[in-house]
Amino acid sequence: MTNPPPPSREALDALWRDPAHWRWWGYVCPEDPRLVVPKCNPSMGWTLNFAHRRRAWALLFGLIALAVGPTYLAVGLGVRRVGAILLLVALSAAAVIGISVWLARPPR
């Protein structure tokens, strides 16, 4: 049994623009295979597609751990140099943003 082809960019955009898929707390569209999508106002960042509930929650907690974990660990291990901590914060933020951008792309 073969998988159906992924939806086109136009089809995904039509799903994303449909107000029926937006709730006050986020985006819910089972037909959209993306886990991360731009917010209603794309300049405000990304949101999760909560129609994929388990994956969305796992990703949310994973991104939170990636965002705060390295810095928390470094401080816990005794790193006190402000420059090193700021570098960890910047690298963690860049990783979270990079993963979000990669996941927000339509499937190929």
N, CA, C and O atoms as CSV, one atom per row, in Angstrom:
chain,resi,resn,atom,element,x,y,z
A,1,MET,N,N,0.851,-1.174,0.000
A,1,MET,CA,C,0.000,0.000,0.000
A,1,MET,C,C,0.896,1.237,0.000
A,1,MET,O,O,1.761,1.385,0.864
A,2,THR,N,N,0.688,2.106,-0.956
A,2,THR,CA,C,1.519,3.304,-1.060
A,2,THR,C,C,0.848,4.468,-0.358
A,2,THR,O,O,-0.377,4.551,-0.269
A,3,ASN,N,N,1.678,5.355,0.133
A,3,ASN,CA,C,1.164,6.564,0.777
A,3,ASN,C,C,0.699,7.547,-0.280
A,3,ASN,O,O,1.299,7.629,-1.352
A,4,PRO,N,N,-0.364,8.299,0.001
A,4,PRO,CA,C,-0.783,9.327,-0.960
A,4,PRO,C,C,0.273,10.424,-1.017
A,4,PRO,O,O,1.015,10.631,-0.057
A,5,PRO,N,N,0.336,11.123,-2.142
A,5,PRO,CA,C,1.326,12.203,-2.229
A,5,PRO,C,C,1.001,13.299,-1.218
A,5,PRO,O,O,-0.164,13.510,-0.882
A,6,PRO,N,N,2.027,13.996,-0.733
A,6,PRO,CA,C,1.764,15.073,0.230
A,6,PRO,C,C,0.970,16.193,-0.428
A,6,PRO,O,O,1.062,16.391,-1.640
A,7,PRO,N,N,0.191,16.927,0.362
A,7,PRO,CA,C,-0.587,18.033,-0.201
A,7,PRO,C,C,0.335,19.096,-0.802
A,7,PRO,O,O,1.467,19.285,-0.357
A,8,SER,N,N,-0.170,19.771,-1.805
A,8,SER,CA,C,0.617,20.833,-2.440
A,8,SER,C,C,0.726,22.034,-1.508
A,8,SER,O,O,-0.015,22.154,-0.532
A,9,ARG,N,N,1.648,22.902,-1.825
A,9,ARG,CA,C,1.830,24.134,-1.038
A,9,ARG,C,C,0.537,24.953,-1.039
A,9,ARG,O,O,0.155,25.524,-0.017
A,10,GLU,N,N,-0.129,25.005,-2.189
A,10,GLU,CA,C,-1.379,25.764,-2.297
A,10,GLU,C,C,-2.467,25.160,-1.406
A,10,GLU,O,O,-3.214,25.889,-0.754
A,11,ALA,N,N,-2.554,23.828,-1.382
A,11,ALA,CA,C,-3.554,23.169,-0.538
A,11,ALA,C,C,-3.274,23.429,0.940
A,11,ALA,O,O,-4.197,23.670,1.717
A,12,LEU,N,N,-1.997,23.380,1.328
A,12,LEU,CA,C,-1.637,23.656,2.721
A,12,LEU,C,C,-1.947,25.101,3.086
A,12,LEU,O,O,-2.435,25.378,4.182
A,13,ASP,N,N,-1.665,26.020,2.169
A,13,ASP,CA,C,-1.973,27.431,2.429
A,13,ASP,C,C,-3.476,27.653,2.573
A,13,ASP,O,O,-3.911,28.450,3.405
A,14,ALA,N,N,-4.276,26.947,1.759
A,14,ALA,CA,C,-5.734,27.079,1.857
A,14,ALA,C,C,-6.230,26.555,3.208
A,14,ALA,O,O,-7.102,27.167,3.825
A,15,LEU,N,N,-5.686,25.435,3.667
A,15,LEU,CA,C,-6.052,24.910,4.985
A,15,LEU,C,C,-5.671,25.896,6.081
A,15,LEU,O,O,-6.449,26.142,7.003
A,16,TRP,N,N,-4.474,26.458,5.975
A,16,TRP,CA,C,-3.960,27.383,6.985
A,16,TRP,C,C,-4.799,28.664,7.052
A,16,TRP,O,O,-5.016,29.208,8.135
A,17,ARG,N,N,-5.276,29.149,5.888
A,17,ARG,CA,C,-6.062,30.390,5.846
A,17,ARG,C,C,-7.506,30.201,6.317
A,17,ARG,O,O,-8.179,31.178,6.646
A,18,ASP,N,N,-7.983,28.966,6.354
A,18,ASP,CA,C,-9.373,28.703,6.729
A,18,ASP,C,C,-9.589,29.013,8.218
A,18,ASP,O,O,-8.975,28.374,9.073
A,19,PRO,N,N,-10.462,29.993,8.537
A,19,PRO,CA,C,-10.680,30.357,9.946
A,19,PRO,C,C,-11.236,29.215,10.797
A,19,PRO,O,O,-11.117,29.244,12.022
A,20,ALA,N,N,-11.842,28.212,10.161
A,20,ALA,CA,C,-12.394,27.088,10.922
A,20,ALA,C,C,-11.299,26.279,11.616
A,20,ALA,O,O,-11.575,25.556,12.573
A,21,HIS,N,N,-10.067,26.397,11.142
A,21,HIS,CA,C,-8.962,25.642,11.741
A,21,HIS,C,C,-8.254,26.401,12.850
A,21,HIS,O,O,-7.304,25.885,13.441
A,22,TRP,N,N,-8.691,27.594,13.138
A,22,TRP,CA,C,-8.044,28.404,14.176
A,22,TRP,C,C,-8.959,28.515,15.380
A,22,TRP,O,O,-10.138,28.846,15.245
A,23,ARG,N,N,-8.421,28.242,16.544
A,23,ARG,CA,C,-9.124,28.420,17.813
A,23,ARG,C,C,-8.459,29.586,18.529
A,23,ARG,O,O,-7.432,30.089,18.072
A,24,TRP,N,N,-9.018,30.011,19.619
A,24,TRP,CA,C,-8.407,31.130,20.346
A,24,TRP,C,C,-7.032,30.757,20.860
A,24,TRP,O,O,-6.210,31.643,21.095
A,25,TRP,N,N,-6.752,29.466,21.044
A,25,TRP,CA,C,-5.482,29.026,21.607
A,25,TRP,C,C,-4.530,28.444,20.575
A,25,TRP,O,O,-3.384,28.147,20.912
A,26,GLY,N,N,-4.962,28.268,19.329
A,26,GLY,CA,C,-4.018,27.733,18.350
A,26,GLY,C,C,-4.672,27.164,17.111
A,26,GLY,O,O,-5.850,27.395,16.839
A,27,TYR,N,N,-3.886,26.422,16.376
A,27,TYR,CA,C,-4.239,25.859,15.080
A,27,TYR,C,C,-4.561,24.382,15.253
A,27,TYR,O,O,-3.805,23.648,15.890
A,28,VAL,N,N,-5.693,23.940,14.681
A,28,VAL,CA,C,-6.100,22.539,14.750
A,28,VAL,C,C,-6.600,22.133,13.369
A,28,VAL,O,O,-7.700,22.510,12.965
A,29,CYS,N,N,-5.789,21.363,12.649
A,29,CYS,CA,C,-6.183,20.922,11.310
A,29,CYS,C,C,-5.597,19.536,11.040
A,29,CYS,O,O,-4.421,19.423,10.697
A,30,PRO,N,N,-6.397,18.485,11.190
A,30,PRO,CA,C,-5.887,17.135,10.972
A,30,PRO,C,C,-5.429,16.882,9.529
A,30,PRO,O,O,-4.572,16.031,9.291
A,31,GLU,N,N,-6.000,17.621,8.568
A,31,GLU,CA,C,-5.617,17.422,7.171
A,31,GLU,C,C,-4.238,17.996,6.863
A,31,GLU,O,O,-3.618,17.616,5.869
A,32,ASP,N,N,-3.756,18.897,7.695
A,32,ASP,CA,C,-2.447,19.527,7.496
A,32,ASP,C,C,-1.397,18.665,8.196
A,32,ASP,O,O,-1.415,18.558,9.423
A,33,PRO,N,N,-0.482,18.049,7.441
A,33,PRO,CA,C,0.496,17.155,8.065
A,33,PRO,C,C,1.600,17.882,8.831
A,33,PRO,O,O,2.360,17.253,9.567
A,34,ARG,N,N,1.691,19.206,8.661
A,34,ARG,CA,C,2.759,19.948,9.343
A,34,ARG,C,C,2.489,19.996,10.842
A,34,ARG,O,O,1.346,20.144,11.274
A,35,LEU,N,N,3.538,19.871,11.617
A,35,LEU,CA,C,3.426,19.956,13.063
A,35,LEU,C,C,3.584,21.393,13.534
A,35,LEU,O,O,2.994,21.790,14.539
A,36,VAL,N,N,4.376,22.172,12.811
A,36,VAL,CA,C,4.606,23.583,13.136
A,36,VAL,C,C,4.155,24.409,11.944
A,36,VAL,O,O,4.540,24.136,10.807
A,37,VAL,N,N,3.329,25.429,12.209
A,37,VAL,CA,C,2.820,26.296,11.143
A,37,VAL,C,C,2.993,27.752,11.563
A,37,VAL,O,O,3.098,28.041,12.755
A,38,PRO,N,N,3.023,28.674,10.596
A,38,PRO,CA,C,3.059,30.096,10.969
A,38,PRO,C,C,1.780,30.472,11.713
A,38,PRO,O,O,0.721,29.891,11.477
A,39,LYS,N,N,1.888,31.437,12.602
A,39,LYS,CA,C,0.702,31.937,13.304
A,39,LYS,C,C,-0.201,32.663,12.318
A,39,LYS,O,O,0.185,32.891,11.171
A,40,CYS,N,N,-1.409,33.030,12.763
A,40,CYS,CA,C,-2.344,33.778,11.902
A,40,CYS,C,C,-1.656,34.982,11.290
A,40,CYS,O,O,-1.809,35.257,10.100
A,41,ASN,N,N,-0.903,35.694,12.100
A,41,ASN,CA,C,-0.071,36.793,11.627
A,41,ASN,C,C,1.349,36.234,11.548
A,41,ASN,O,O,2.026,36.144,12.571
A,42,PRO,N,N,1.817,35.854,10.344
A,42,PRO,CA,C,3.100,35.164,10.226
A,42,PRO,C,C,4.291,35.923,10.811
A,42,PRO,O,O,5.305,35.311,11.147
A,43,SER,N,N,4.182,37.233,10.934
A,43,SER,CA,C,5.306,37.978,11.502
A,43,SER,C,C,5.423,37.754,13.011
A,43,SER,O,O,6.399,38.186,13.623
A,44,MET,N,N,4.444,37.086,13.612
A,44,MET,CA,C,4.457,36.829,15.053
A,44,MET,C,C,5.085,35.487,15.413
A,44,MET,O,O,5.153,35.142,16.592
A,45,GLY,N,N,5.546,34.720,14.419
A,45,GLY,CA,C,6.219,33.459,14.728
A,45,GLY,C,C,5.416,32.251,14.292
A,45,GLY,O,O,4.664,32.305,13.318
A,46,TRP,N,N,5.583,31.154,15.028
A,46,TRP,CA,C,4.973,29.875,14.681
A,46,TRP,C,C,4.109,29.377,15.820
A,46,TRP,O,O,4.198,29.850,16.953
A,47,THR,N,N,3.270,28.408,15.485
A,47,THR,CA,C,2.467,27.720,16.488
A,47,THR,C,C,2.419,26.245,16.116
A,47,THR,O,O,2.788,25.863,15.006
A,48,LEU,N,N,1.969,25.436,17.035
A,48,LEU,CA,C,1.857,24.000,16.792
A,48,LEU,C,C,0.493,23.671,16.212
A,48,LEU,O,O,-0.495,24.351,16.489
A,49,ASN,N,N,0.451,22.622,15.405
A,49,ASN,CA,C,-0.807,22.084,14.907
A,49,ASN,C,C,-1.269,21.054,15.938
A,49,ASN,O,O,-0.792,19.919,15.942
A,50,PHE,N,N,-2.190,21.447,16.804
A,50,PHE,CA,C,-2.614,20.589,17.903
A,50,PHE,C,C,-3.549,19.472,17.470
A,50,PHE,O,O,-4.029,18.720,18.318
A,51,ALA,N,N,-3.822,19.341,16.177
A,51,ALA,CA,C,-4.562,18.178,15.698
A,51,ALA,C,C,-3.697,16.929,15.843
A,51,ALA,O,O,-4.217,15.820,15.966
A,52,HIS,N,N,-2.392,17.108,15.829
A,52,HIS,CA,C,-1.443,16.008,16.036
A,52,HIS,C,C,-0.996,16.080,17.499
A,52,HIS,O,O,0.157,16.394,17.794
A,53,ARG,N,N,-1.914,15.789,18.391
A,53,ARG,CA,C,-1.793,16.079,19.817
A,53,ARG,C,C,-0.539,15.508,20.472
A,53,ARG,O,O,0.205,16.263,21.100
A,54,ARG,N,N,-0.279,14.235,20.355
A,54,ARG,CA,C,0.887,13.646,21.031
A,54,ARG,C,C,2.190,14.222,20.505
A,54,ARG,O,O,3.081,14.575,21.277
A,55,ARG,N,N,2.291,14.313,19.205
A,55,ARG,CA,C,3.525,14.869,18.627
A,55,ARG,C,C,3.683,16.336,18.995
A,55,ARG,O,O,4.799,16.792,19.243
A,56,ALA,N,N,2.576,17.085,19.033
A,56,ALA,CA,C,2.658,18.512,19.368
A,56,ALA,C,C,3.144,18.707,20.801
A,56,ALA,O,O,4.019,19.536,21.052
A,57,TRP,N,N,2.581,17.947,21.742
A,57,TRP,CA,C,3.013,18.089,23.137
A,57,TRP,C,C,4.455,17.626,23.312
A,57,TRP,O,O,5.224,18.258,24.037
A,58,ALA,N,N,4.830,16.529,22.655
A,58,ALA,CA,C,6.212,16.052,22.747
A,58,ALA,C,C,7.174,17.103,22.200
A,58,ALA,O,O,8.221,17.361,22.794
A,59,LEU,N,N,6.820,17.705,21.074
A,59,LEU,CA,C,7.676,18.745,20.500
A,59,LEU,C,C,7.741,19.963,21.417
A,59,LEU,O,O,8.816,20.529,21.617
A,60,LEU,N,N,6.607,20.368,21.973
A,60,LEU,CA,C,6.593,21.531,22.861
A,60,LEU,C,C,7.525,21.318,24.057
A,60,LEU,O,O,8.339,22.186,24.371
A,61,PHE,N,N,7.406,20.174,24.718
A,61,PHE,CA,C,8.271,19.913,25.870
A,61,PHE,C,C,9.725,19.736,25.447
A,61,PHE,O,O,10.636,20.131,26.175
A,62,GLY,N,N,9.949,19.144,24.275
A,62,GLY,CA,C,11.319,19.016,23.775
A,62,GLY,C,C,11.956,20.367,23.491
A,62,GLY,O,O,13.124,20.586,23.812
A,63,LEU,N,N,11.191,21.273,22.889
A,63,LEU,CA,C,11.727,22.609,22.603
A,63,LEU,C,C,11.985,23.397,23.885
A,63,LEU,O,O,12.961,24.141,23.975
A,64,ILE,N,N,11.115,23.234,24.865
A,64,ILE,CA,C,11.349,23.902,26.154
A,64,ILE,C,C,12.623,23.360,26.791
A,64,ILE,O,O,13.441,24.126,27.300
A,65,ALA,N,N,12.792,22.040,26.763
A,65,ALA,CA,C,14.013,21.445,27.325
A,65,ALA,C,C,15.248,21.923,26.577
A,65,ALA,O,O,16.280,22.197,27.191
A,66,LEU,N,N,15.150,22.026,25.254
A,66,LEU,CA,C,16.278,22.513,24.463
A,66,LEU,C,C,16.560,23.980,24.755
A,66,LEU,O,O,17.714,24.408,24.741
A,67,ALA,N,N,15.517,24.743,25.018
A,67,ALA,CA,C,15.694,26.177,25.264
A,67,ALA,C,C,16.338,26.453,26.619
A,67,ALA,O,O,17.195,27.330,26.725
A,68,VAL,N,N,15.941,25.726,27.644
A,68,VAL,CA,C,16.443,26.044,28.989
A,68,VAL,C,C,17.431,25.025,29.536
A,68,VAL,O,O,18.212,25.340,30.434
A,69,GLY,N,N,17.405,23.819,29.012
A,69,GLY,CA,C,18.242,22.751,29.554
A,69,GLY,C,C,19.733,23.031,29.581
A,69,GLY,O,O,20.347,22.918,30.642
A,70,PRO,N,N,20.345,23.393,28.450
A,70,PRO,CA,C,21.795,23.615,28.466
A,70,PRO,C,C,22.228,24.710,29.441
A,70,PRO,O,O,23.233,24.560,30.136
A,71,THR,N,N,21.482,25.797,29.493
A,71,THR,CA,C,21.836,26.889,30.404
A,71,THR,C,C,21.648,26.455,31.853
A,71,THR,O,O,22.501,26.731,32.697
A,72,TYR,N,N,20.552,25.788,32.145
A,72,TYR,CA,C,20.297,25.298,33.498
A,72,TYR,C,C,21.396,24.330,33.933
A,72,TYR,O,O,21.877,24.396,35.064
A,73,LEU,N,N,21.787,23.437,33.035
A,73,LEU,CA,C,22.848,22.477,33.329
A,73,LEU,C,C,24.179,23.180,33.572
A,73,LEU,O,O,24.899,22.845,34.512
A,74,ALA,N,N,24.502,24.148,32.731
A,74,ALA,CA,C,25.774,24.869,32.884
A,74,ALA,C,C,25.830,25.603,34.214
A,74,ALA,O,O,26.846,25.553,34.908
A,75,VAL,N,N,24.753,26.282,34.572
A,75,VAL,CA,C,24.725,27.003,35.852
A,75,VAL,C,C,24.802,26.006,37.004
A,75,VAL,O,O,25.484,26.255,37.998
A,76,GLY,N,N,24.110,24.888,36.874
A,76,GLY,CA,C,24.151,23.859,37.911
A,76,GLY,C,C,25.531,23.251,38.085
A,76,GLY,O,O,25.892,22.826,39.183
A,77,LEU,N,N,26.311,23.207,37.000
A,77,LEU,CA,C,27.672,22.664,37.066
A,77,LEU,C,C,28.693,23.701,37.496
A,77,LEU,O,O,29.881,23.397,37.607
A,78,GLY,N,N,28.239,24.921,37.739
A,78,GLY,CA,C,29.138,25.927,38.282
A,78,GLY,C,C,29.678,26.943,37.297
A,78,GLY,O,O,30.570,27.714,37.651
A,79,VAL,N,N,29.173,26.973,36.074
A,79,VAL,CA,C,29.629,27.988,35.119
A,79,VAL,C,C,29.095,29.342,35.587
A,79,VAL,O,O,27.889,29.505,35.772
A,80,ARG,N,N,29.978,30.298,35.775
A,80,ARG,CA,C,29.571,31.608,36.279
A,80,ARG,C,C,29.929,32.741,35.323
A,80,ARG,O,O,29.614,33.900,35.591
A,81,ARG,N,N,30.577,32.419,34.222
A,81,ARG,CA,C,30.945,33.467,33.266
A,81,ARG,C,C,29.707,33.877,32.481
A,81,ARG,O,O,29.064,33.055,31.828
A,82,VAL,N,N,29.391,35.145,32.558
A,82,VAL,CA,C,28.186,35.667,31.905
A,82,VAL,C,C,28.251,35.441,30.398
A,82,VAL,O,O,27.246,35.094,29.778
A,83,GLY,N,N,29.419,35.635,29.809
A,83,GLY,CA,C,29.563,35.446,28.366
A,83,GLY,C,C,29.239,34.023,27.940
A,83,GLY,O,O,28.579,33.818,26.921
A,84,ALA,N,N,29.693,33.041,28.703
A,84,ALA,CA,C,29.418,31.638,28.375
A,84,ALA,C,C,27.929,31.333,28.503
A,84,ALA,O,O,27.364,30.614,27.678
A,85,ILE,N,N,27.303,31.873,29.526
A,85,ILE,CA,C,25.871,31.632,29.720
A,85,ILE,C,C,25.060,32.302,28.614
A,85,ILE,O,O,24.112,31.712,28.096
A,86,LEU,N,N,25.426,33.528,28.252
A,86,LEU,CA,C,24.726,34.212,27.154
A,86,LEU,C,C,24.907,33.471,25.838
A,86,LEU,O,O,23.981,33.403,25.029
A,87,LEU,N,N,26.090,32.917,25.619
A,87,LEU,CA,C,26.328,32.127,24.408
A,87,LEU,C,C,25.429,30.893,24.394
A,87,LEU,O,O,24.856,30.563,23.356
A,88,LEU,N,N,25.297,30.212,25.520
A,88,LEU,CA,C,24.408,29.052,25.597
A,88,LEU,C,C,22.956,29.441,25.334
A,88,LEU,O,O,22.236,28.728,24.636
A,89,VAL,N,N,22.530,30.562,25.888
A,89,VAL,CA,C,21.160,31.036,25.653
A,89,VAL,C,C,20.952,31.317,24.166
A,89,VAL,O,O,19.933,30.926,23.596
A,90,ALA,N,N,21.914,31.993,23.536
A,90,ALA,CA,C,21.803,32.317,22.105
A,90,ALA,C,C,21.794,31.053,21.254
A,90,ALA,O,O,20.999,30.946,20.320
A,91,LEU,N,N,22.665,30.095,21.561
A,91,LEU,CA,C,22.699,28.844,20.790
A,91,LEU,C,C,21.416,28.041,20.981
A,91,LEU,O,O,20.909,27.447,20.030
A,92,SER,N,N,20.895,28.020,22.194
A,92,SER,CA,C,19.639,27.311,22.447
A,92,SER,C,C,18.489,27.952,21.674
A,92,SER,O,O,17.674,27.251,21.074
A,93,ALA,N,N,18.424,29.278,21.687
A,93,ALA,CA,C,17.372,29.985,20.945
A,93,ALA,C,C,17.503,29.728,19.449
A,93,ALA,O,O,16.503,29.506,18.767
A,94,ALA,N,N,18.729,29.758,18.937
A,94,ALA,CA,C,18.947,29.495,17.509
A,94,ALA,C,C,18.519,28.076,17.149
A,94,ALA,O,O,17.948,27.859,16.080
A,95,ALA,N,N,18.785,27.115,18.021
A,95,ALA,CA,C,18.376,25.735,17.756
A,95,ALA,C,C,16.857,25.610,17.729
A,95,ALA,O,O,16.309,24.941,16.853
A,96,VAL,N,N,16.176,26.238,18.668
A,96,VAL,CA,C,14.709,26.190,18.705
A,96,VAL,C,C,14.128,26.836,17.448
A,96,VAL,O,O,13.202,26.294,16.844
A,97,ILE,N,N,14.660,27.981,17.056
A,97,ILE,CA,C,14.176,28.666,15.850
A,97,ILE,C,C,14.453,27.822,14.612
A,97,ILE,O,O,13.580,27.675,13.757
A,98,GLY,N,N,15.648,27.272,14.507
A,98,GLY,CA,C,15.994,26.442,13.355
A,98,GLY,C,C,15.092,25.229,13.225
A,98,GLY,O,O,14.632,24.913,12.128
A,99,ILE,N,N,14.836,24.548,14.331
A,99,ILE,CA,C,13.948,23.383,14.303
A,99,ILE,C,C,12.534,23.804,13.912
A,99,ILE,O,O,11.879,23.107,13.137
A,100,SER,N,N,12.058,24.922,14.429
A,100,SER,CA,C,10.711,25.403,14.095
A,100,SER,C,C,10.589,25.739,12.614
A,100,SER,O,O,9.594,25.393,11.977
A,101,VAL,N,N,11.594,26.409,12.066
A,101,VAL,CA,C,11.575,26.743,10.635
A,101,VAL,C,C,11.574,25.469,9.805
A,101,VAL,O,O,10.816,25.355,8.842
A,102,TRP,N,N,12.413,24.516,10.169
A,102,TRP,CA,C,12.506,23.263,9.413
A,102,TRP,C,C,11.182,22.500,9.466
A,102,TRP,O,O,10.736,21.971,8.448
A,103,LEU,N,N,10.554,22.438,10.634
A,103,LEU,CA,C,9.292,21.715,10.764
A,103,LEU,C,C,8.120,22.436,10.111
A,103,LEU,O,O,7.130,21.797,9.753
A,104,ALA,N,N,8.211,23.756,9.948
A,104,ALA,CA,C,7.116,24.524,9.353
A,104,ALA,C,C,7.089,24.414,7.833
A,104,ALA,O,O,6.109,24.806,7.200
A,105,ARG,N,N,8.159,23.883,7.244
A,105,ARG,CA,C,8.164,23.726,5.787
A,105,ARG,C,C,7.149,22.674,5.376
A,105,ARG,O,O,6.910,21.719,6.115
A,106,PRO,N,N,6.555,22.837,4.213
A,106,PRO,CA,C,5.621,21.805,3.757
A,106,PRO,C,C,6.375,20.516,3.453
A,106,PRO,O,O,7.553,20.561,3.100
A,107,PRO,N,N,5.710,19.366,3.584
A,107,PRO,CA,C,6.379,18.099,3.280
A,107,PRO,C,C,6.775,18.033,1.816
A,107,PRO,O,O,6.127,18.629,0.954
A,108,ARG,N,N,7.838,17.308,1.551
A,108,ARG,CA,C,8.317,17.179,0.168
A,108,ARG,C,C,8.038,15.810,-0.370
A,108,ARG,O,O,8.371,15.518,-1.518
